[in-house]
C-alpha cells in the first residue's frame, strides 16, 4: 500500500509498505478519507515527541476489508470511522463509561501492524489502508460521505462533544469560541445544536470568521472580549489559554479543547476563579465514547441537524499530504481532507 511517512521532523515522503492480514481482534480498513488535523501538524513540526518512521494521520474513515478471528462488532464491507484513542474496554475508566480517560489504551505508543514503522496514534490514516484493533473501529450508516465520516472521528467528536458532553451547554446560555479551525467550527455547530443564544466566534482569519457565521455563530471578531457562560479555547496557545478566565462571567466555565505544544505553561489568577466561582476544565476527545457518539453524530448529520458538509474544505489526494498540512498552517477556511 501507499502511505505518507514522516521520517524526521518536517519531512514527509511517500512510501510503499506491506500491510499484513489482521490477526486476533484486528481489523483491516481500506481508507477512503483522512482529515488533516492540527495534531498531525504538531507531530510534523516537532512540537510533540513521536517515534520515527511514522505514518502520519489519525482522522480516518473507510471500509472493512478483512477481520481477525476474534472480531465480533464489525464485518467485511462495513463503513467505519476510526477512533484515535482505542479504548481497552477493561480499565476502571472504560467500565465507568468514560472511554476518553482509558488507562489501558496503547494509542499513545503509536503501534503499527507494519514491522519497523509506527502508525500515528495507532491509526496512520495518511495511507491507502491500515490495520487497527477492533475497539478503534466504529460502524456507521454508509450514507454518510467519507469526508464527513472522517471528520466525525476527531474534530467533530471533539468539538461537538466539548459542548454536549464536557460543558453540557444549556439552551439560552452564552458562549465564545476562541479559534475557529476544524475543532472550533465543530464547537460552533455544537453550540447551535444546543440552543446557545449568543455564539461569538474569535479568529484572526477573515475566512474562518465567515465560515463560523455560516455555521451558526451570532457574531465573529478578530479579538475576544466580553463575559460569557462558557468560553472554549480551541487553539492551544499560551496567550489564549491565559486569557480564558477573563472571558467568563460569574460562575462561568472555561473549556480547554486546544492541545498545546509540550511544555507550555500559563499563569492564571486563582483568586478570580475562587471569588467569582469560575472553573476551568480540560476536554479530551470531547468526553466521547466512540461506539456511542460516532453513530449518534452520524444520525444527527443525516437528520439535517448538524451541517457537517460545511466543515469540509479542500479535497486533496494522498500524495498532497504535505500541501494539506500547509493548508492547515495557512488557516484556510474548512478542513482539508485527503480522499482516495
Secondary structure, DSSP 4 states (H G I P E B T S, - for coil): -EEEEEEETTEEEEEE--PPPP-TTEEEEEEEEEE--HHHHHHHHTSS---SSEE---EEEEEEEEE-TT--S--TT-EEEE-SS---S-SHHHHTT-GGG-SS--GGGT--SSTT-EEGGGT--SBSEEEEEGGGEEE--TTS-HHHHHHIIIIIHHHHHIIIIII---TT-EEEEE--SHHHHHHHHHHHHHT-SEEEEE-S-HHHHHHHHHHT-SEEESS--S-EEEEEE-S--HHHHHHGGGGEEEEEEEEE-S-PPTT------HHHHHHHT-EEEE-SGGG--HHHHHHHHHHHHHTTSS-GGGGEEEEE-GGGHHHHHHHHHTT-SSEEEEE-
